[in-house]
Amino acid sequence: MFKEYFDMKIIKTSDILPTKNYIFAYHPHGIVPYGMFSAMNSNCCGFDELYPGIKLNLKVGAVNLGLPLLKEIGLYFGVQLVSKKSIKKTLAKEGNSVVLNVGGGAEMIFSVPGTAKLIIKNRYGFIKIALETGSDLVPVYAFGENSTYNQSPVDQTSSNFWLKREFYKKTNFFLPMISGRGIFPNTKGAFPLNVPIRIVVGKPINVEKVERPTEEQIHEFYDKYCSELEALYNEYKDEFWYDKNSQPPKLELLENPLR
């Protein structure tokens, strides 16, 4: 359903051999990560044919499995709770890979059409796990994911932002003020905007196993990952930016403003 609605496609940039374990780091989160839940959690976009032998396991935050309906949908599609223990258990088996959204639900604050802002600064956890398990890192950028709903940029000096930040601290959930399309043409409603989503899967970054990685090693691979992610975005932004009437913005790697 989502594949047709968003004209969703996976863009393969490199072969990925099934003889290793991988951490597919998906960016951005969007209001709802439609591409991650669909293309990276099923074969609706032909992932199995593009990458034969790669066994994906989608890991999501606790809030996604704690809300009514979302829990049932998530369990139906086989998503799993994200935790260090869960990820390492999955990656302990040869040939297994995981899909993570590095920015998490907090990244909804930056899900504004026409922007490319990611919460990734100082997020070292997925890098550390990659080193501890010897799992290659695969950057994934979904063009259009940030543009499925309209949302105005949040003024971080406003009382509204303060309330949302306090709510997030207590619940780990960000409440976006969004609008989509209505049932009838040119009307507003709760349905997502049917922008094209192009999921560009980058080249794996080779990671050698280090049982006890130092901070220096973690920071080194973090910098390398961010450089590869920026290069991936810059290489494909002109081809896959959803709005052909505007210039693709610069990719911004930011801290979580809700903490």
C-alpha positions in Angstrom: 0.0 0.0 0.0 2.7 2.5 1.0 4.9 1.5 -1.9 2.3 2.7 -4.4 1.1 5.7 -2.4 4.6 7.1 -2.2 6.0 5.6 -5.4 8.5 4.2 -3.0 11.8 2.8 -4.4 15.1 1.4 -3.1 18.2 2.8 -4.8 21.0 0.3 -4.8 24.5 1.9 -4.9 26.7 -1.1 -4.0 26.6 -4.9 -3.6 26.2 -6.1 0.0 27.5 -9.6 0.6 25.5 -11.9 2.8 28.6 -13.3 4.5 28.8 -10.5 7.1 26.6 -8.8 9.6 25.4 -5.2 9.0 23.8 -2.3 10.8 21.6 -0.4 8.4 21.3 3.2 9.8 18.2 4.8 8.4 17.8 8.5 8.1 15.6 10.6 8.6 12.8 9.5 10.9 10.1 11.7 9.5 6.8 12.0 11.3 6.2 8.3 10.5 9.2 6.4 9.0 7.1 5.0 6.1 10.1 3.8 4.1 11.7 2.1 7.0 8.6 0.3 8.1 7.8 -0.7 4.5 10.8 -1.1 2.2 13.3 -2.1 5.0 10.9 -4.4 6.8 9.3 -6.3 3.8 10.0 -7.1 0.2 7.5 -4.6 -1.1 10.3 -2.7 -2.9 12.3 -5.7 -3.9 15.0 -5.6 -1.2 15.5 -9.4 -1.3 16.2 -9.3 -5.0 18.5 -6.3 -4.7 20.4 -7.8 -1.7 20.0 -11.6 -1.8 20.7 -13.3 1.5 20.6 -10.2 3.7 18.3 -10.9 6.7 17.0 -7.7 8.1 15.7 -7.2 11.6 13.9 -3.9 12.3 14.5 -2.5 15.8 12.2 0.3 17.1 11.9 2.4 20.2 9.7 1.3 23.1 7.1 4.0 22.5 6.2 2.4 19.2 5.4 -0.9 20.9 3.8 0.7 23.9 0.9 2.5 22.1 -2.4 0.7 21.3 -2.7 -0.3 17.6 0.9 0.6 16.9 2.0 -2.3 19.0 -0.3 -4.7 17.1 0.9 -3.3 13.8 4.5 -3.5 14.8 4.3 -7.1 16.1 2.4 -8.1 13.0 5.3 -6.9 10.8 7.9 -8.5 13.1 9.5 -5.4 14.4 11.5 -5.8 17.6 12.3 -3.5 20.6 15.6 -1.7 20.2 18.1 -2.2 23.0 21.8 -2.9 23.1 21.1 -6.4 24.3 18.6 -7.1 21.5 20.8 -5.7 18.8 23.9 -7.7 19.9 21.8 -10.9 20.2 20.6 -10.5 16.6 24.1 -9.7 15.3 25.6 -12.7 17.1 24.2 -14.9 14.4 26.1 -15.0 11.1 24.2 -13.4 8.3 21.8 -11.3 10.5 21.5 -7.6 10.1 19.6 -4.9 11.9 17.8 -1.7 10.8 18.0 1.2 13.2 16.7 4.8 13.0 19.6 6.8 14.6 17.6 10.0 15.2 14.6 8.2 16.8 11.3 9.8 17.5 12.9 13.1 18.6 13.8 13.7 15.0 10.1 14.5 14.3 10.9 18.0 15.5 12.9 18.5 12.3 10.5 16.8 10.0 9.7 19.9 8.0 9.3 19.8 4.2 12.2 21.4 2.4 14.7 20.6 5.2 17.4 17.9 5.8 18.1 17.9 9.5 19.2 14.8 11.4 19.7 14.2 15.1 23.0 12.3 15.1 25.5 14.6 16.8 27.0 12.8 19.9 25.1 9.6 19.2 27.8 7.0 19.5 25.8 4.0 20.6 25.3 2.4 17.2 29.0 3.0 16.4 30.1 1.2 19.6 27.9 -1.8 18.9 29.2 -2.0 15.3 32.8 -2.2 16.7 31.9 -4.6 19.4 30.2 -7.0 17.0 32.3 -6.4 13.9 29.2 -5.4 11.9 29.7 -3.2 8.9 27.8 0.1 8.9 25.4 0.9 6.0 24.2 4.5 5.7 20.7 4.8 4.3 19.0 8.1 3.4 15.4 8.3 2.4 14.6 11.4 0.2 11.0 12.5 0.8 10.7 11.0 4.2 10.8 14.4 5.9 8.0 15.7 3.6 5.1 13.4 4.1 3.4 16.0 6.4 3.4 19.7 6.7 4.9 21.1 9.9 6.2 24.5 10.7 9.7 24.9 12.1 9.6 24.8 15.9 10.7 28.0 17.6 13.0 26.7 20.3 12.7 29.9 22.4 8.9 29.6 22.7 6.8 28.3 25.6 5.3 25.8 23.3 8.7 24.2 22.7 9.3 24.2 26.4 6.1 22.2 27.0 6.9 19.8 24.3 10.4 19.3 25.6 9.1 18.6 29.1 6.5 16.1 27.7 9.3 14.4 25.7 11.5 14.1 28.8 8.7 12.3 30.6 7.4 10.1 27.8 10.2 9.9 25.3 7.6 11.0 22.7 7.5 14.2 20.7 4.0 15.7 19.9 4.2 17.3 16.4 1.7 19.7 15.1 1.1 18.5 11.6 -1.3 18.5 8.6 -1.5 16.3 5.6 -4.0 16.0 2.7 -7.7 15.5 3.0 -10.0 13.0 1.2 -10.8 15.6 -1.5 -8.3 17.3 -3.7 -6.7 20.5 -2.4 -8.0 19.9 1.2 -6.1 19.5 4.4 -6.5 16.4 6.5 -4.7 13.5 8.3 -3.6 11.6 5.3 0.1 11.9 4.4 1.2 13.9 1.4 2.0 11.5 -1.5 5.5 12.7 -2.2 7.9 10.2 -3.8 10.2 8.4 -1.4 13.6 7.2 -2.7 15.6 5.1 -0.2 19.2 5.3 -1.1 21.2 2.4 0.4 24.9 3.3 0.6 28.1 1.3 0.4 29.0 -0.7 3.6 31.7 0.8 5.8 34.0 -2.0 6.8 34.3 -2.4 10.6 36.7 -4.8 12.3 35.6 -6.3 15.6 37.0 -4.6 18.7 35.7 -6.2 21.9 36.5 -3.2 24.0 36.7 -0.1 21.7 38.3 3.0 23.1 36.6 6.4 22.9 39.2 7.4 20.3 38.2 4.4 18.1 34.5 5.1 18.6 34.9 8.8 17.7 37.1 7.9 14.7 34.4 5.6 13.2 31.7 8.1 14.1 33.4 10.8 12.1 34.0 8.3 9.2 30.3 7.3 9.2 29.1 11.0 9.2 31.4 11.7 6.3 30.1 8.8 4.3 26.5 9.8 5.1 27.1 13.4 4.0 28.8 12.1 0.8 25.8 9.8 0.1 23.3 12.7 0.5 25.3 15.1 -1.6 25.8 12.6 -4.4 22.1 11.8 -4.8 20.3 15.0 -3.6 19.9 16.6 -7.0 18.5 13.4 -8.5 16.1 12.5 -5.8 15.1 15.7 -4.0 11.3 15.6 -3.9 10.7 19.2 -5.0 12.2 19.9 -8.4 11.2 23.6 -8.1 13.6 24.1 -5.2 17.3 23.5 -4.5 18.1 20.7 -2.1 19.2 22.0 1.3 22.5 21.3 3.0 22.4 18.2 5.2 22.6 19.3 8.9 23.9 16.9 11.6 22.5 18.2 14.9 22.1 17.4 18.6 18.7 16.4 20.2 17.2 19.8 21.3 14.6 18.0 23.4 17.2 16.7 26.0 
